[in-house]
Structure formats: C-alpha cells, structure tokens
Amino acid sequence: MLAMEVRDYARKLFVQRGAVAIAEAAQKAADLEKDGQAEEAAKWRRISAAIKEMRGPHQS
C-alpha cells in the first residue's frame, strides 16, 4: 500500500469512526501480528500513525 493510499484510507476511517479509529487500527495490527501476518500488521500500524497525524497535537 502506497503512502498516499494509507493516508486516504486513514482519513476515511477517521471520518467514519472518529478517534476510536486509532485504537481499532492498532488492535487490528496486533491481531494480524499474532496470526503471523507481519506485512498486513505493518500496513495497519501505518494507518494508525496516519490517523494520529490527522488529529494533530493535543489541545488543553
């Protein structure tokens, strides 16, 4: 998955699921890693990171 595709998918997931999308992507990555699918897990970690970037810095 190309970087542009990762960002596009992450944006769609964030719009659809909100902040919970980060946790869902991280959980999916962990599950895939547990099942021995390291390449797919890495893709979901990139998606999770892209969602975190979209949220920006924490505001108080």
CHARMM-style PDB file with segment names, atoms N, HN, CA, C and O in Angstrom:
ATOM      1  N   MET     1       0.852  -1.172   0.000  1.00  0.00      PROA
ATOM      2  CA  MET     1       0.000   0.000   0.000  1.00  0.00      PROA
ATOM      3  C   MET     1       0.898   1.236   0.000  1.00  0.00      PROA
ATOM      4  O   MET     1       1.786   1.371   0.842  1.00  0.00      PROA
ATOM      5  N   LEU     2       0.663   2.106  -0.926  1.00  0.00      PROA
ATOM      6  HN  LEU     2      -0.058   1.996  -1.610  1.00  0.00      PROA
ATOM      7  CA  LEU     2       1.447   3.332  -1.040  1.00  0.00      PROA
ATOM      8  C   LEU     2       1.073   4.317   0.063  1.00  0.00      PROA
ATOM      9  O   LEU     2      -0.010   4.241   0.643  1.00  0.00      PROA
ATOM     10  N   ALA     3       1.992   5.248   0.341  1.00  0.00      PROA
ATOM     11  HN  ALA     3       2.872   5.311  -0.130  1.00  0.00      PROA
ATOM     12  CA  ALA     3       1.758   6.235   1.400  1.00  0.00      PROA
ATOM     13  C   ALA     3       0.477   7.028   1.153  1.00  0.00      PROA
ATOM     14  O   ALA     3      -0.267   7.318   2.089  1.00  0.00      PROA
ATOM     15  N   MET     4       0.224   7.375  -0.097  1.00  0.00      PROA
ATOM     16  HN  MET     4       0.829   7.139  -0.858  1.00  0.00      PROA
ATOM     17  CA  MET     4      -0.979   8.130  -0.418  1.00  0.00      PROA
ATOM     18  C   MET     4      -2.235   7.295  -0.135  1.00  0.00      PROA
ATOM     19  O   MET     4      -3.237   7.819   0.353  1.00  0.00      PROA
ATOM     20  N   GLU     5      -2.176   6.018  -0.436  1.00  0.00      PROA
ATOM     21  HN  GLU     5      -1.362   5.592  -0.832  1.00  0.00      PROA
ATOM     22  CA  GLU     5      -3.306   5.133  -0.169  1.00  0.00      PROA
ATOM     23  C   GLU     5      -3.530   4.968   1.335  1.00  0.00      PROA
ATOM     24  O   GLU     5      -4.668   4.919   1.803  1.00  0.00      PROA
ATOM     25  N   VAL     6      -2.422   4.883   2.088  1.00  0.00      PROA
ATOM     26  HN  VAL     6      -1.498   4.923   1.708  1.00  0.00      PROA
ATOM     27  CA  VAL     6      -2.516   4.766   3.547  1.00  0.00      PROA
ATOM     28  C   VAL     6      -3.219   5.989   4.117  1.00  0.00      PROA
ATOM     29  O   VAL     6      -4.141   5.862   4.924  1.00  0.00      PROA
ATOM     30  N   ARG     7      -2.781   7.184   3.695  1.00  0.00      PROA
ATOM     31  HN  ARG     7      -2.033   7.288   3.040  1.00  0.00      PROA
ATOM     32  CA  ARG     7      -3.396   8.420   4.203  1.00  0.00      PROA
ATOM     33  C   ARG     7      -4.865   8.526   3.814  1.00  0.00      PROA
ATOM     34  O   ARG     7      -5.693   8.955   4.618  1.00  0.00      PROA
ATOM     35  N   ASP     8      -5.189   8.137   2.589  1.00  0.00      PROA
ATOM     36  HN  ASP     8      -4.517   7.788   1.936  1.00  0.00      PROA
ATOM     37  CA  ASP     8      -6.572   8.194   2.130  1.00  0.00      PROA
ATOM     38  C   ASP     8      -7.449   7.240   2.935  1.00  0.00      PROA
ATOM     39  O   ASP     8      -8.542   7.608   3.364  1.00  0.00      PROA
ATOM     40  N   TYR     9      -6.968   6.016   3.137  1.00  0.00      PROA
ATOM     41  HN  TYR     9      -6.079   5.717   2.788  1.00  0.00      PROA
ATOM     42  CA  TYR     9      -7.736   5.041   3.916  1.00  0.00      PROA
ATOM     43  C   TYR     9      -7.878   5.508   5.361  1.00  0.00      PROA
ATOM     44  O   TYR     9      -8.947   5.388   5.960  1.00  0.00      PROA
ATOM     45  N   ALA    10      -6.783   6.047   5.919  1.00  0.00      PROA
ATOM     46  HN  ALA    10      -5.915   6.145   5.433  1.00  0.00      PROA
ATOM     47  CA  ALA    10      -6.808   6.537   7.298  1.00  0.00      PROA
ATOM     48  C   ALA    10      -7.816   7.674   7.452  1.00  0.00      PROA
ATOM     49  O   ALA    10      -8.558   7.726   8.434  1.00  0.00      PROA
ATOM     50  N   ARG    11      -7.838   8.580   6.482  1.00  0.00      PROA
ATOM     51  HN  ARG    11      -7.236   8.538   5.684  1.00  0.00      PROA
ATOM     52  CA  ARG    11      -8.780   9.700   6.531  1.00  0.00      PROA
ATOM     53  C   ARG    11     -10.224   9.191   6.508  1.00  0.00      PROA
ATOM     54  O   ARG    11     -11.062   9.644   7.289  1.00  0.00      PROA
ATOM     55  N   LYS    12     -10.501   8.266   5.623  1.00  0.00      PROA
ATOM     56  HN  LYS    12      -9.821   7.899   4.989  1.00  0.00      PROA
ATOM     57  CA  LYS    12     -11.859   7.711   5.532  1.00  0.00      PROA
ATOM     58  C   LYS    12     -12.252   7.009   6.826  1.00  0.00      PROA
ATOM     59  O   LYS    12     -13.376   7.157   7.305  1.00  0.00      PROA
ATOM     60  N   LEU    13     -11.323   6.247   7.385  1.00  0.00      PROA
ATOM     61  HN  LEU    13     -10.410   6.126   6.996  1.00  0.00      PROA
ATOM     62  CA  LEU    13     -11.598   5.536   8.629  1.00  0.00      PROA
ATOM     63  C   LEU    13     -11.836   6.520   9.767  1.00  0.00      PROA
ATOM     64  O   LEU    13     -12.732   6.315  10.586  1.00  0.00      PROA
ATOM     65  N   PHE    14     -11.036   7.594   9.824  1.00  0.00      PROA
ATOM     66  HN  PHE    14     -10.309   7.760   9.159  1.00  0.00      PROA
ATOM     67  CA  PHE    14     -11.182   8.593  10.875  1.00  0.00      PROA
ATOM     68  C   PHE    14     -12.515   9.326  10.752  1.00  0.00      PROA
ATOM     69  O   PHE    14     -13.180   9.578  11.757  1.00  0.00      PROA
ATOM     70  N   VAL    15     -12.907   9.667   9.528  1.00  0.00      PROA
ATOM     71  HN  VAL    15     -12.367   9.462   8.712  1.00  0.00      PROA
ATOM     72  CA  VAL    15     -14.184  10.354   9.311  1.00  0.00      PROA
ATOM     73  C   VAL    15     -15.336   9.448   9.744  1.00  0.00      PROA
ATOM     74  O   VAL    15     -16.302   9.905  10.357  1.00  0.00      PROA
ATOM     75  N   GLN    16     -15.225   8.177   9.424  1.00  0.00      PROA
ATOM     76  HN  GLN    16     -14.440   7.806   8.926  1.00  0.00      PROA
ATOM     77  CA  GLN    16     -16.296   7.236   9.723  1.00  0.00      PROA
ATOM     78  C   GLN    16     -16.362   6.868  11.205  1.00  0.00      PROA
ATOM     79  O   GLN    16     -17.450   6.803  11.776  1.00  0.00      PROA
ATOM     80  N   ARG    17     -15.211   6.627  11.830  1.00  0.00      PROA
ATOM     81  HN  ARG    17     -14.327   6.680  11.366  1.00  0.00      PROA
ATOM     82  CA  ARG    17     -15.186   6.084  13.187  1.00  0.00      PROA
ATOM     83  C   ARG    17     -14.729   7.066  14.260  1.00  0.00      PROA
ATOM     84  O   ARG    17     -14.887   6.792  15.449  1.00  0.00      PROA
ATOM     85  N   GLY    18     -14.166   8.205  13.862  1.00  0.00      PROA
ATOM     86  HN  GLY    18     -14.038   8.428  12.896  1.00  0.00      PROA
ATOM     87  CA  GLY    18     -13.701   9.177  14.840  1.00  0.00      PROA
ATOM     88  C   GLY    18     -12.410   8.729  15.512  1.00  0.00      PROA
ATOM     89  O   GLY    18     -11.647   7.935  14.962  1.00  0.00      PROA
ATOM     90  N   ALA    19     -12.184   9.248  16.697  1.00  0.00      PROA
ATOM     91  HN  ALA    19     -12.804   9.893  17.144  1.00  0.00      PROA
ATOM     92  CA  ALA    19     -10.940   8.982  17.428  1.00  0.00      PROA
ATOM     93  C   ALA    19     -10.751   7.507  17.752  1.00  0.00      PROA
ATOM     94  O   ALA    19      -9.621   7.049  17.916  1.00  0.00      PROA
ATOM     95  N   VAL    20     -11.833   6.768  17.845  1.00  0.00      PROA
ATOM     96  HN  VAL    20     -12.752   7.140  17.712  1.00  0.00      PROA
ATOM     97  CA  VAL    20     -11.739   5.340  18.155  1.00  0.00      PROA
ATOM     98  C   VAL    20     -11.043   4.573  17.022  1.00  0.00      PROA
ATOM     99  O   VAL    20     -10.606   3.439  17.223  1.00  0.00      PROA
ATOM    100  N   ALA    21     -10.938   5.171  15.854  1.00  0.00      PROA
ATOM    101  HN  ALA    21     -11.292   6.092  15.690  1.00  0.00      PROA
ATOM    102  CA  ALA    21     -10.287   4.522  14.713  1.00  0.00      PROA
ATOM    103  C   ALA    21      -8.824   4.200  15.008  1.00  0.00      PROA
ATOM    104  O   ALA    21      -8.297   3.209  14.504  1.00  0.00      PROA
ATOM    105  N   ILE    22      -8.171   5.020  15.813  1.00  0.00      PROA
ATOM    106  HN  ILE    22      -8.600   5.825  16.222  1.00  0.00      PROA
ATOM    107  CA  ILE    22      -6.771   4.770  16.167  1.00  0.00      PROA
ATOM    108  C   ILE    22      -6.651   3.454  16.919  1.00  0.00      PROA
ATOM    109  O   ILE    22      -5.812   2.615  16.595  1.00  0.00      PROA
ATOM    110  N   ALA    23      -7.488   3.284  17.915  1.00  0.00      PROA
ATOM    111  HN  ALA    23      -8.171   3.966  18.178  1.00  0.00      PROA
ATOM    112  CA  ALA    23      -7.463   2.061  18.716  1.00  0.00      PROA
ATOM    113  C   ALA    23      -7.848   0.841  17.869  1.00  0.00      PROA
ATOM    114  O   ALA    23      -7.259  -0.230  18.013  1.00  0.00      PROA
ATOM    115  N   GLU    24      -8.821   1.007  17.002  1.00  0.00      PROA
ATOM    116  HN  GLU    24      -9.300   1.877  16.885  1.00  0.00      PROA
ATOM    117  CA  GLU    24      -9.249  -0.096  16.152  1.00  0.00      PROA
ATOM    118  C   GLU    24      -8.132  -0.523  15.203  1.00  0.00      PROA
ATOM    119  O   GLU    24      -7.911  -1.717  15.004  1.00  0.00      PROA
ATOM    120  N   ALA    25      -7.433   0.437  14.622  1.00  0.00      PROA
ATOM    121  HN  ALA    25      -7.613   1.408  14.784  1.00  0.00      PROA
ATOM    122  CA  ALA    25      -6.328   0.123  13.714  1.00  0.00      PROA
ATOM    123  C   ALA    25      -5.194  -0.561  14.477  1.00  0.00      PROA
ATOM    124  O   ALA    25      -4.597  -1.514  13.976  1.00  0.00      PROA
ATOM    125  N   ALA    26      -4.899  -0.089  15.666  1.00  0.00      PROA
ATOM    126  HN  ALA    26      -5.384   0.685  16.073  1.00  0.00      PROA
ATOM    127  CA  ALA    26      -3.847  -0.696  16.478  1.00  0.00      PROA
ATOM    128  C   ALA    26      -4.223  -2.117  16.885  1.00  0.00      PROA
ATOM    129  O   ALA    26      -3.374  -3.008  16.884  1.00  0.00      PROA
ATOM    130  N   GLN    27      -5.485  -2.333  17.232  1.00  0.00      PROA
ATOM    131  HN  GLN    27      -6.175  -1.610  17.233  1.00  0.00      PROA
ATOM    132  CA  GLN    27      -5.940  -3.672  17.607  1.00  0.00      PROA
ATOM    133  C   GLN    27      -5.871  -4.618  16.412  1.00  0.00      PROA
ATOM    134  O   GLN    27      -5.462  -5.771  16.549  1.00  0.00      PROA
ATOM    135  N   LYS    28      -6.268  -4.132  15.258  1.00  0.00      PROA
ATOM    136  HN  LYS    28      -6.600  -3.196  15.147  1.00  0.00      PROA
ATOM    137  CA  LYS    28      -6.207  -4.945  14.030  1.00  0.00      PROA
ATOM    138  C   LYS    28      -4.757  -5.339  13.752  1.00  0.00      PROA
ATOM    139  O   LYS    28      -4.480  -6.482  13.387  1.00  0.00      PROA
ATOM    140  N   ALA    29      -3.827  -4.387  13.924  1.00  0.00      PROA
ATOM    141  HN  ALA    29      -4.052  -3.459  14.220  1.00  0.00      PROA
ATOM    142  CA  ALA    29      -2.409  -4.675  13.713  1.00  0.00      PROA
ATOM    143  C   ALA    29      -1.916  -5.742  14.685  1.00  0.00      PROA
ATOM    144  O   ALA    29      -1.189  -6.657  14.297  1.00  0.00      PROA
ATOM    145  N   ALA    30      -2.313  -5.621  15.943  1.00  0.00      PROA
ATOM    146  HN  ALA    30      -2.903  -4.878  16.259  1.00  0.00      PROA
ATOM    147  CA  ALA    30      -1.896  -6.600  16.945  1.00  0.00      PROA
ATOM    148  C   ALA    30      -2.450  -7.990  16.632  1.00  0.00      PROA
ATOM    149  O   ALA    30      -1.743  -8.989  16.758  1.00  0.00      PROA
ATOM    150  N   ASP    31      -3.701  -8.047  16.228  1.00  0.00      PROA
ATOM    151  HN  ASP    31      -4.276  -7.235  16.125  1.00  0.00      PROA
ATOM    152  CA  ASP    31      -4.326  -9.332  15.888  1.00  0.00      PROA
ATOM    153  C   ASP    31      -3.625  -9.983  14.691  1.00  0.00      PROA
ATOM    154  O   ASP    31      -3.362 -11.186  14.690  1.00  0.00      PROA
ATOM    155  N   LEU    32      -3.328  -9.172  13.678  1.00  0.00      PROA
ATOM    156  HN  LEU    32      -3.542  -8.195  13.678  1.00  0.00      PROA
ATOM    157  CA  LEU    32      -2.646  -9.704  12.496  1.00  0.00      PROA
ATOM    158  C   LEU    32      -1.238 -10.186  12.835  1.00  0.00      PROA
ATOM    159  O   LEU    32      -0.792 -11.222  12.344  1.00  0.00      PROA
ATOM    160  N   GLU    33      -0.548  -9.427  13.676  1.00  0.00      PROA
ATOM    161  HN  GLU    33      -0.911  -8.585  14.075  1.00  0.00      PROA
ATOM    162  CA  GLU    33       0.792  -9.824  14.105  1.00  0.00      PROA
ATOM    163  C   GLU    33       0.736 -11.155  14.843  1.00  0.00      PROA
ATOM    164  O   GLU    33       1.574 -12.032  14.629  1.00  0.00      PROA
ATOM    165  N   LYS    34      -0.250 -11.295  15.707  1.00  0.00      PROA
ATOM    166  HN  LYS    34      -0.930 -10.583  15.882  1.00  0.00      PROA
ATOM    167  CA  LYS    34      -0.436 -12.534  16.471  1.00  0.00      PROA
ATOM    168  C   LYS    34      -0.681 -13.718  15.538  1.00  0.00      PROA
ATOM    169  O   LYS    34      -0.244 -14.835  15.813  1.00  0.00      PROA
ATOM    170  N   ASP    35      -1.379 -13.466  14.438  1.00  0.00      PROA
ATOM    171  HN  ASP    35      -1.733 -12.558  14.214  1.00  0.00      PROA
ATOM    172  CA  ASP    35      -1.685 -14.521  13.471  1.00  0.00      PROA
ATOM    173  C   ASP    35      -0.546 -14.764  12.485  1.00  0.00      PROA
ATOM    174  O   ASP    35      -0.673 -15.588  11.579  1.00  0.00      PROA
ATOM    175  N   GLY    36       0.573 -14.045  12.660  1.00  0.00      PROA
ATOM    176  HN  GLY    36       0.676 -13.376  13.396  1.00  0.00      PROA
ATOM    177  CA  GLY    36       1.733 -14.258  11.811  1.00  0.00      PROA
ATOM    178  C   GLY    36       1.691 -13.504  10.494  1.00  0.00      PROA
ATOM    179  O   GLY    36       2.434 -13.837   9.571  1.00  0.00      PROA
ATOM    180  N   GLN    37       0.847 -12.506  10.391  1.00  0.00      PROA
ATOM    181  HN  GLN    37       0.243 -12.235  11.141  1.00  0.00      PROA
ATOM    182  CA  GLN    37       0.727 -11.721   9.170  1.00  0.00      PROA
ATOM    183  C   GLN    37       1.416 -10.371   9.358  1.00  0.00      PROA
ATOM    184  O   GLN    37       0.767  -9.328   9.442  1.00  0.00      PROA
ATOM    185  N   ALA    38       2.737 -10.417   9.420  1.00  0.00      PROA
ATOM    186  HN  ALA    38       3.264 -11.264   9.351  1.00  0.00      PROA
ATOM    187  CA  ALA    38       3.529  -9.231   9.740  1.00  0.00      PROA
ATOM    188  C   ALA    38       3.359  -8.110   8.720  1.00  0.00      PROA
ATOM    189  O   ALA    38       3.312  -6.939   9.098  1.00  0.00      PROA
ATOM    190  N   GLU    39       3.265  -8.446   7.443  1.00  0.00      PROA
ATOM    191  HN  GLU    39       3.302  -9.397   7.136  1.00  0.00      PROA
ATOM    192  CA  GLU    39       3.143  -7.412   6.417  1.00  0.00      PROA
ATOM    193  C   GLU    39       1.816  -6.660   6.543  1.00  0.00      PROA
ATOM    194  O   GLU    39       1.789  -5.434   6.442  1.00  0.00      PROA
ATOM    195  N   GLU    40       0.734  -7.376   6.758  1.00  0.00      PROA
ATOM    196  HN  GLU    40       0.756  -8.372   6.840  1.00  0.00      PROA
ATOM    197  CA  GLU    40      -0.577  -6.739   6.943  1.00  0.00      PROA
ATOM    198  C   GLU    40      -0.592  -5.930   8.233  1.00  0.00      PROA
ATOM    199  O   GLU    40      -1.173  -4.846   8.282  1.00  0.00      PROA
ATOM    200  N   ALA    41       0.044  -6.453   9.276  1.00  0.00      PROA
ATOM    201  HN  ALA    41       0.516  -7.334   9.237  1.00  0.00      PROA
ATOM    202  CA  ALA    41       0.120  -5.736  10.553  1.00  0.00      PROA
ATOM    203  C   ALA    41       0.849  -4.411  10.382  1.00  0.00      PROA
ATOM    204  O   ALA    41       0.437  -3.395  10.942  1.00  0.00      PROA
ATOM    205  N   ALA    42       1.928  -4.419   9.612  1.00  0.00      PROA
ATOM    206  HN  ALA    42       2.263  -5.244   9.157  1.00  0.00      PROA
ATOM    207  CA  ALA    42       2.691  -3.186   9.365  1.00  0.00      PROA
ATOM    208  C   ALA    42       1.826  -2.160   8.642  1.00  0.00      PROA
ATOM    209  O   ALA    42       1.905  -0.963   8.922  1.00  0.00      PROA
ATOM    210  N   LYS    43       1.003  -2.631   7.717  1.00  0.00      PROA
ATOM    211  HN  LYS    43       0.939  -3.602   7.489  1.00  0.00      PROA
ATOM    212  CA  LYS    43       0.109  -1.723   6.992  1.00  0.00      PROA
ATOM    213  C   LYS    43      -0.852  -1.048   7.962  1.00  0.00      PROA
ATOM    214  O   LYS    43      -1.085   0.156   7.856  1.00  0.00      PROA
ATOM    215  N   TRP    44      -1.409  -1.792   8.898  1.00  0.00      PROA
ATOM    216  HN  TRP    44      -1.219  -2.770   8.985  1.00  0.00      PROA
ATOM    217  CA  TRP    44      -2.347  -1.224   9.864  1.00  0.00      PROA
ATOM    218  C   TRP    44      -1.661  -0.299  10.857  1.00  0.00      PROA
ATOM    219  O   TRP    44      -2.277   0.646  11.350  1.00  0.00      PROA
ATOM    220  N   ARG    45      -0.389  -0.560  11.156  1.00  0.00      PROA
ATOM    221  HN  ARG    45       0.111  -1.327  10.756  1.00  0.00      PROA
ATOM    222  CA  ARG    45       0.358   0.362  12.018  1.00  0.00      PROA
ATOM    223  C   ARG    45       0.573   1.699  11.304  1.00  0.00      PROA
ATOM    224  O   ARG    45       0.512   2.759  11.927  1.00  0.00      PROA
ATOM    225  N   ARG    46       0.825   1.642   9.995  1.00  0.00      PROA
ATOM    226  HN  ARG    46       0.875   0.782   9.488  1.00  0.00      PROA
ATOM    227  CA  ARG    46       0.974   2.885   9.220  1.00  0.00      PROA
ATOM    228  C   ARG    46      -0.353   3.647   9.175  1.00  0.00      PROA
ATOM    229  O   ARG    46      -0.371   4.875   9.252  1.00  0.00      PROA
ATOM    230  N   ILE    47      -1.448   2.921   9.051  1.00  0.00      PROA
ATOM    231  HN  ILE    47      -1.434   1.923   8.989  1.00  0.00      PROA
ATOM    232  CA  ILE    47      -2.762   3.568   9.050  1.00  0.00      PROA
ATOM    233  C   ILE    47      -3.011   4.239  10.397  1.00  0.00      PROA
ATOM    234  O   ILE    47      -3.476   5.378  10.448  1.00  0.00      PROA
ATOM    235  N   SER    48      -2.704   3.536  11.484  1.00  0.00      PROA
ATOM    236  HN  SER    48      -2.326   2.611  11.442  1.00  0.00      PROA
ATOM    237  CA  SER    48      -2.868   4.105  12.821  1.00  0.00      PROA
ATOM    238  C   SER    48      -2.034   5.376  12.987  1.00  0.00      PROA
ATOM    239  O   SER    48      -2.516   6.370  13.531  1.00  0.00      PROA
ATOM    240  N   ALA    49      -0.796   5.343  12.524  1.00  0.00      PROA
ATOM    241  HN  ALA    49      -0.405   4.536  12.082  1.00  0.00      PROA
ATOM    242  CA  ALA    49       0.083   6.516  12.622  1.00  0.00      PROA
ATOM    243  C   ALA    49      -0.465   7.682  11.803  1.00  0.00      PROA
ATOM    244  O   ALA    49      -0.394   8.833  12.232  1.00  0.00      PROA
ATOM    245  N   ALA    50      -1.006   7.385  10.637  1.00  0.00      PROA
ATOM    246  HN  ALA    50      -1.064   6.450  10.289  1.00  0.00      PROA
ATOM    247  CA  ALA    50      -1.573   8.443   9.787  1.00  0.00      PROA
ATOM    248  C   ALA    50      -2.777   9.094  10.463  1.00  0.00      PROA
ATOM    249  O   ALA    50      -2.958  10.308  10.371  1.00  0.00      PROA
ATOM    250  N   ILE    51      -3.585   8.311  11.130  1.00  0.00      PROA
ATOM    251  HN  ILE    51      -3.439   7.325  11.205  1.00  0.00      PROA
ATOM    252  CA  ILE    51      -4.745   8.864  11.840  1.00  0.00      PROA
ATOM    253  C   ILE    51      -4.271   9.773  12.971  1.00  0.00      PROA
ATOM    254  O   ILE    51      -4.830  10.849  13.182  1.00  0.00      PROA
ATOM    255  N   LYS    52      -3.247   9.343  13.693  1.00  0.00      PROA
ATOM    256  HN  LYS    52      -2.793   8.469  13.522  1.00  0.00      PROA
ATOM    257  CA  LYS    52      -2.700  10.169  14.778  1.00  0.00      PROA
ATOM    258  C   LYS    52      -2.202  11.512  14.239  1.00  0.00      PROA
ATOM    259  O   LYS    52      -2.394  12.552  14.869  1.00  0.00      PROA
ATOM    260  N   GLU    53      -1.564  11.480  13.073  1.00  0.00      PROA
ATOM    261  HN  GLU    53      -1.408  10.636  12.560  1.00  0.00      PROA
ATOM    262  CA  GLU    53      -1.088  12.723  12.454  1.00  0.00      PROA
ATOM    263  C   GLU    53      -2.250  13.656  12.138  1.00  0.00      PROA
ATOM    264  O   GLU    53      -2.152  14.867  12.333  1.00  0.00      PROA
ATOM    265  N   MET    54      -3.347  13.091  11.651  1.00  0.00      PROA
ATOM    266  HN  MET    54      -3.427  12.107  11.493  1.00  0.00      PROA
ATOM    267  CA  MET    54      -4.511  13.896  11.283  1.00  0.00      PROA
ATOM    268  C   MET    54      -5.112  14.603  12.489  1.00  0.00      PROA
ATOM    269  O   MET    54      -5.611  15.722  12.373  1.00  0.00      PROA
ATOM    270  N   ARG    55      -5.066  13.959  13.627  1.00  0.00      PROA
ATOM    271  HN  ARG    55      -4.662  13.050  13.721  1.00  0.00      PROA
ATOM    272  CA  ARG    55      -5.635  14.558  14.833  1.00  0.00      PROA
ATOM    273  C   ARG    55      -4.871  15.766  15.281  1.00  0.00      PROA
ATOM    274  O   ARG    55      -5.437  16.664  15.905  1.00  0.00      PROA
ATOM    275  N   GLY    56      -3.592  15.808  14.977  1.00  0.00      PROA
ATOM    276  HN  GLY    56      -3.133  15.078  14.471  1.00  0.00      PROA
ATOM    277  CA  GLY    56      -2.762  16.946  15.371  1.00  0.00      PROA
ATOM    278  C   GLY    56      -2.392  16.892  16.841  1.00  0.00      PROA
ATOM    279  O   GLY    56      -2.653  15.892  17.510  1.00  0.00      PROA
ATOM    280  N   PRO    57      -1.782  17.963  17.356  1.00  0.00      PROA
ATOM    281  CA  PRO    57      -1.365  17.984  18.762  1.00  0.00      PROA
ATOM    282  C   PRO    57      -2.578  18.055  19.689  1.00  0.00      PROA
ATOM    283  O   PRO    57      -3.647  18.550  19.332  1.00  0.00      PROA
ATOM    284  N   HSD    58      -2.359  17.543  20.881  1.00  0.00      PROA
ATOM    285  HN  HSD    58      -1.490  17.141  21.171  1.00  0.00      PROA
ATOM    286  CA  HSD    58      -3.420  17.602  21.885  1.00  0.00      PROA
ATOM    287  C   HSD    58      -3.658  19.039  22.310  1.00  0.00      PROA
ATOM    288  O   HSD    58      -2.719  19.823  22.456  1.00  0.00      PROA
ATOM    289  N   GLN    59      -4.898  19.367  22.501  1.00  0.00      PROA
ATOM    290  HN  GLN    59      -5.660  18.730  22.382  1.00  0.00      PROA
ATOM    291  CA  GLN    59      -5.240  20.713  22.945  1.00  0.00      PROA
ATOM    292  C   GLN    59      -5.764  20.632  24.368  1.00  0.00      PROA
ATOM    293  O   GLN    59      -6.441  19.674  24.741  1.00  0.00      PROA
ATOM    294  N   SER    60      -5.444  21.648  25.157  1.00  0.00      PROA
ATOM    295  HN  SER    60      -4.894  22.427  24.854  1.00  0.00      PROA
ATOM    296  CA  SER    60      -5.927  21.661  26.535  1.00  0.00      PROA
ATOM    297  C   SER    60      -6.930  22.751  26.750  1.00  0.00      PROA
ATOM    298  OT1 SER    60      -7.443  22.908  27.858  1.00  0.00      PROA
TER     299      SER     60
END
